[in-house]
Amino acid sequence: MEPVSAVRERFSQLSRVLVKTREGMREMQVVSVRPKGDLVLLKLEGIDDMTAAQGLAQAELGVRQQDVWPLPEGSFYIFDLVGCRVVGTGGREIGIVDDVLGMPANDVLVVKMEKGEALVPVTRNVVKQVDLAGKLIVIEEIEGLLD
């Protein structure tokens, strides 16, 4: 598995993971964790041979909400941002966050608007406020950003 978490030590503290395959989602017990280069090798209960492991080759792993690693102030999980309303600093409704793209320079919000979508860079000069409790993101409407 290639980790998407920037905090590698979080894997050693996992006892259970959610495994999402084409067949659905199931929770599995983590037996052991071992780093190997850029990868993290997880031994899952019931996956005892190469054939069983290959059956999970395209699976996505996640954790339950209560097992999410705490983030530093000003950082957010993608699942926290998806579904947030996006409004301009003047109060104009812009759309809803549909996805977040990890780009080399900065993350980008994919905002579904009434007519199409906009790509909004997550930078200090654009994103002015994130209110997770209110599911609201306030952005500066820079000229050409929403065209």
ROGUNU-875172 format. One record per residue (C-alpha): residue number from 0; x, y, z. Coordinates in Angstrom, 2 decimals. Layout:
N
NUM|X|Y|Z .
...
% end
This chain:
147
0|0.00|0.00|0.00 .
1|1.28|3.45|-0.85 .
2|0.30|5.72|2.06 .
3|-1.47|9.00|1.43 .
4|-0.96|10.09|5.03 .
5|1.93|12.45|5.67 .
6|2.20|11.07|9.21 .
7|3.84|7.66|8.77 .
8|3.85|6.78|12.47 .
9|0.03|6.78|12.47 .
10|0.07|3.34|10.79 .
11|1.82|1.67|13.73 .
12|-1.08|2.73|15.97 .
13|-3.83|1.24|13.80 .
14|-5.71|-1.73|15.17 .
15|-8.49|-1.81|12.56 .
16|-8.89|-0.49|9.01 .
17|-11.78|-0.12|6.61 .
18|-11.13|-1.97|3.36 .
19|-13.09|-0.80|0.31 .
20|-13.16|-3.10|-2.72 .
21|-15.53|-3.46|-5.68 .
22|-17.55|-5.85|-3.53 .
23|-18.10|-3.25|-0.79 .
24|-16.60|-2.08|2.48 .
25|-15.55|-4.18|5.46 .
26|-13.62|-3.61|8.65 .
27|-10.50|-5.72|9.21 .
28|-8.14|-6.27|12.13 .
29|-4.52|-5.09|11.65 .
30|-2.12|-7.82|12.83 .
31|1.15|-6.00|12.12 .
32|2.62|-2.96|10.36 .
33|6.03|-2.72|8.73 .
34|7.53|0.15|6.69 .
35|9.30|-0.84|3.47 .
36|10.85|2.09|1.62 .
37|8.04|4.44|0.57 .
38|5.43|1.77|1.31 .
39|3.73|0.54|4.44 .
40|3.06|-3.18|4.67 .
41|-0.02|-4.15|6.67 .
42|-0.73|-7.72|7.72 .
43|-4.50|-8.05|8.01 .
44|-6.29|-10.81|9.87 .
45|-7.51|-13.50|7.49 .
46|-5.15|-12.49|4.67 .
47|-2.68|-15.34|4.99 .
48|-1.32|-15.97|1.51 .
49|-0.40|-14.18|-1.72 .
50|-3.70|-15.07|-3.42 .
51|-5.72|-13.45|-0.61 .
52|-3.42|-10.41|-0.63 .
53|-3.75|-10.00|-4.40 .
54|-7.51|-9.89|-3.93 .
55|-6.97|-6.60|-2.08 .
56|-4.47|-5.15|-4.58 .
57|-6.84|-2.39|-5.77 .
58|-8.53|-1.84|-2.40 .
59|-8.65|1.52|-0.68 .
60|-7.94|1.63|3.04 .
61|-9.41|4.06|5.50 .
62|-10.12|4.42|9.19 .
63|-13.22|5.02|11.26 .
64|-14.00|8.65|12.13 .
65|-12.96|8.14|15.76 .
66|-9.56|6.80|14.62 .
67|-8.65|9.79|12.44 .
68|-5.27|11.28|13.37 .
69|-5.56|14.83|14.76 .
70|-4.30|17.52|12.40 .
71|-2.42|20.72|13.20 .
72|-4.38|23.98|13.37 .
73|-5.35|25.20|9.90 .
74|-5.15|21.72|8.30 .
75|-8.19|19.79|7.12 .
76|-9.08|16.34|5.89 .
77|-10.58|16.10|2.40 .
78|-13.70|14.42|3.80 .
79|-14.21|17.48|6.04 .
80|-14.17|19.85|3.06 .
81|-16.26|17.87|0.57 .
82|-19.86|19.04|0.81 .
83|-19.01|22.47|2.24 .
84|-20.83|25.48|0.77 .
85|-18.50|27.98|-0.88 .
86|-19.39|31.67|-0.71 .
87|-17.58|34.84|-1.67 .
88|-16.42|37.37|0.92 .
89|-19.44|39.49|-0.09 .
90|-21.81|36.60|0.68 .
91|-22.51|35.46|-2.89 .
92|-23.28|31.70|-3.12 .
93|-20.73|30.07|-5.41 .
94|-21.23|26.32|-5.07 .
95|-20.39|23.14|-3.16 .
96|-16.98|21.47|-2.74 .
97|-17.13|18.24|-4.74 .
98|-13.51|17.12|-4.36 .
99|-10.05|18.28|-3.33 .
100|-7.09|17.75|-5.65 .
101|-3.60|17.45|-4.21 .
102|-1.34|19.47|-6.48 .
103|2.40|20.15|-6.14 .
104|2.08|23.84|-5.22 .
105|-1.14|23.67|-3.17 .
106|-4.40|21.79|-2.88 .
107|-7.28|22.79|-5.15 .
108|-11.00|22.73|-4.31 .
109|-13.24|21.39|-7.07 .
110|-16.37|23.51|-6.62 .
111|-19.58|22.44|-8.37 .
112|-21.45|25.54|-9.45 .
113|-24.86|26.01|-11.02 .
114|-23.17|26.09|-14.43 .
115|-20.08|23.87|-14.40 .
116|-17.27|23.77|-11.92 .
117|-14.43|25.96|-10.72 .
118|-10.97|25.03|-9.49 .
119|-10.17|27.12|-6.42 .
120|-6.60|27.11|-5.09 .
121|-6.31|26.57|-1.35 .
122|-4.03|29.50|-0.61 .
123|-4.17|32.24|2.03 .
124|-4.97|34.93|-0.52 .
125|-8.00|32.97|-1.84 .
126|-9.44|30.91|1.04 .
127|-10.33|33.39|3.78 .
128|-12.28|31.21|6.21 .
129|-13.06|27.53|6.76 .
130|-15.92|26.79|9.16 .
131|-16.17|23.00|9.42 .
132|-18.98|23.10|11.97 .
133|-21.05|25.28|9.63 .
134|-19.81|23.40|6.50 .
135|-18.82|26.77|4.97 .
136|-15.78|28.03|3.09 .
137|-15.39|31.74|2.33 .
138|-13.20|32.71|-0.61 .
139|-11.93|35.93|-2.15 .
140|-13.46|36.19|-5.61 .
141|-10.34|37.06|-7.58 .
142|-11.03|38.17|-11.15 .
143|-11.10|35.22|-13.55 .
144|-11.12|32.60|-10.79 .
145|-14.70|31.46|-11.30 .
146|-14.93|31.88|-15.10 .
% end
